[in-house]
Amino acid sequence: MRVKQLIEPTIWLPGSQYGEDTPIVSILLPTFRRGKSGLFQKSVRSVLDQTFRAIELIIIDDASTDGTRDQIEQFMINDGRVSCLRHPFNIGLPAVSEFEGFQKARGQYIAFQFDDDEFKLDAMEKMVHAAKELNAKFIYGHVDFTLLHPDTKERTTLKNFGRGDRPQSTLRFSNYISNNAVLLHRSVVEKVGFYDPNVAIARLCDYDLWRRCAQHFELHCVDISVGYVEGPATVDSLGHTYMMEKWLNHEWMSLDRNRQLLPCNFGEVDVFAIPAVLSQVSKQALAEMHQLFTNGGQKFAQAQKISEVRVDQLDGYLLVIVPSVLPFGLPFDGLPVHLQQRVRVVNGVEFRANIQEEIIGASAIIVVRELFNFYDWIVQADVLSIPHYYYIDENFCELAKTGLSLNHYSEFEIDAMREALKTSAGVWCASTALKDYFASCKLHPHIVEVYGSWISRDLYGPPILSQALKDELTLLVFDDGQANAGFLGLIFPALDALCREVPVRLVAVGVGYISDMKCPDVAGLRIVRMPSTLDIRVVIGHLKQTQIDLILHRGYSEDIDQYSALEVSAIAAQLNVPLLCGQSKNHTVHAYDDYIFYVGHNSQAWLGQIRDFLNDRSNYTDRARQLTAYWDAKYLVSCSTKAIYQLLRKHAPAGLLLRGARYHTVLTQLKKQVQLLAANLPPVQQKSAITGKNRDETTIPSQKIIAIEARPHHSAMKSLTSKLVAFLGDRIVRKPEEYLRFYDASPITYADSDRVVCRTLISNRTFREYSCGVIEGAVSKIKIPLDLNIERLLSAEFGVEIVSPRDEIIFHCTQPLLQCIKKNIVFLDIPTMHFATIGWRIRVFLRSANAPVYLYERRPRSGWPRLYVKPVLFFDLR
């Protein structure tokens, strides 16, 4: 059934001010039977009472029968800004209702509200101001998110959901943007289309739109508390009543649908369409979803249609486990649609609590970079007999030898790597040199070279960098911290002489030597600073909108550079711009050397090379084209397409019977773990943070995902257990007095007989929460020791929250790490507080970190309790 057929009988009831005023923001509010609960009235009231008055509210009533209709009529009488679209019969697809509202919307901006959510009264005023100030097409704030526990039915509130900027590429594997936290310029819909109305994506139609927007627009995170979300805490919300199949959702969101979802084409979309490119399992799942919307005859006809479709030979799924910071080019980017649907990428940290659920339908999994941090994924895959592969794009074994960021790379010793890779089905290396290294060290018998693919990204909207002046030479430098200081010491004298001949603009990407304002003053030099971001694709998209003449780079002088897949030369190829590169005595030979201009190690050489470019640009332009052609061949999507196609051919799809067997294994495994842990833990009396009542129960740990006892009769069981214990043991600080004595950071005695000092990674977590304990007297300062390499964290922000026993955030603070750290200790002032009762907690988090950061914790000395007993943070409250 097409959308135009569904909306044809809709009744349009415009408000008294419709057509007479000029709203800036149109707020769309679909509703269905929320009048009796009172949620609908609260939701509408939060819109109409906004301090920003230039709004209109368009309510789409999906045939409510509980008095909602009367309430809408009363709102329309009291406020002429309210209009209504009324369905004579229930449709049940929010995307269709939202589109109808968009058709009638007149505002420059579009905002979304559900009938069980609320806005804060100043939300629209702040959001519109921020959008205009940033000249942004898409902005989002944060909300307080209320959840309902599926077993206890207790309500908990997640404060500030969506707060904190993060790479928008992470939308590929998780949604951190609430529906009512978004303010969208209507021109965005004209480019990427609107919510997808197909029943396949009904639960995630807003998330799907954010993902499509992120392909062409920069999504601006603003620190604005927009409102409250109550939907997940209501038993009859869409999230609790509609079925969802994750692999079907992934396949569907991999389809290119922007053109058909444009407003001009939206009416022709079939909400029951089943594309032939879907896997057979997804088609079956989609047929089951149709039962929510169709009667028996239609359901039978749809099932008959499915049975006639030929089974795809590539019906398997690959699950890719990636770290928070994505590599420059993954082999899973830019794939043809039929392969995109078979490859799903997830954040290995954020999805760690649901490992079994995520991998249950996978034909194979691929772990990217973090071999040891993601070892629990590997263990679980082995338990379920799912083959796993390892993808690596840097030589961590050699980095471990250099002492650079030792705390992160120390695990990647050759012997440890060889042992950890024993159960892997194969290793994918992102460069020829890396493949040869793995082969020479005999790290694995099956090693293949699979380059990451890079794809062009066009960003809509105005450029964020200023335009070049007339006859101005534009140079690009990647400012990656103090490592660039010596290089720039050569460049600035050359620019000083060059500026006497031509005007020069220096574009600096990143936060480092230049961005710290430590660069020398050069008359006539205009420096334009572009903020750093972890999403290199967005950076390249913005640079494409800027006319760059030359890229200057310090060169590849380190031995480990030959193994790296992240090349400035590849970025130069994407921009099709000539590259000048420094050359040292230890220069490593590259296959693309003939396409790069290498410069000697002195200022005169740099000046002469730039002058040569000004005199003969054609030679440089030809070299740039040759470099682009080289990387086109290396990073061509067809290279990774072949590898993934072969892998899907090799590993059969997990059909319904195999998935059922895996579910049985998982349930048996969890049952054994719960019984084992419950038998060794005495009953304790706890007080519920929600109800305040005491309850007797056995303490069961939440970390039930590590399958130590899952295969008691398997020959590899002992090996898996020993690896897991070794992994945990590597985190222990062997001599804490040597690490912590100069910190003077904690009154806790180091020589604790039953506790050891451990390190835990914080840079890839949402936050880490610890108990504050009971403290006599007032507290106004906090000191937290960290284990880090500060030179690689120049753009990071450190944050702390104090949470009361009532789950209220009493204090929140986020500061640039450089401003609050001294000798690897964070010093923060907090409001004077008294922690005289139990239940106070401290949350610690890190944002925009491009290097590992560790906290020091105290954990039980013995191995088993270390898995589930809550750690104690090394910190000092005074």
Secondary structure, DSSP 8 states (H G I E B T S, - for coil): -BHHHHHTT-EEE--TTTTTS--SEEEEEEESS-TTTSHHHHHHHHHHT-S---EEEEEEE-S--SSHHHHHHHHHHH-TTEEEEE-SS----HHHHHHHHHHH---SEEEE--TTEEE-TTHHHHHHHHHHHHT-SEEEEEEEEEEE-TTT--EEEEEEET-S---GGGGGT-----GGGEEEEHHHHHHH-----SGGGGGGHHHHHHHHHHTTS--EEEEEEEEEE-GGGSTTSHHHHS---HHHHHHHHTS--TTTTSTTTGGG-BTT---TTS-HHHHHHHHHHHTTTS-HHHHHHHHHHHHTS---TT---EEEEE-SS--S--TTSS--HHHHTTEEEEETTTTGGGHHHHHTT-SEEEEES-TTTTHHHHHHHHHTT--EEEEESS-HHHHHHHTTTHHHHTT--HHHHHHHTTT-SEEEESSHHHHHHHHHTT--S-EEE-----------S--SS----TT-EEEEEE--SGGGHHHHHHHHHHHHHHTTTS-EEEEEESSSTTTTT-S---TTEEEEEE---S-HHHHHHHHHTS---EEEE----SGGGGG-S--HHHHHHHHT--EEEE--TT----TTGGGSEEE-SSHHHHHHHHHHHHH-HHHHHHHHHHHHHHHHHHS-HHHHHHHHHHHHHHS----HHHHHHHHHHHHHHHHHHHHHHHHTS-EEEEE-TTT--EEEEE---S-----SSS-TT-TTHHHHHHHHHHHHHTTB-S-HHHHHTTT---SS-S--TTEEEEEEE-TTSS-EEEE----SSEEEEEEEEEEE-GGG-TT-EEEEEEE-TTS-EEEEEEEEHHHHEETTEEEEEEEEEE--STT-EEEEEEES-SS-EEEEEEEESSHHHHHHS--EE--EE-
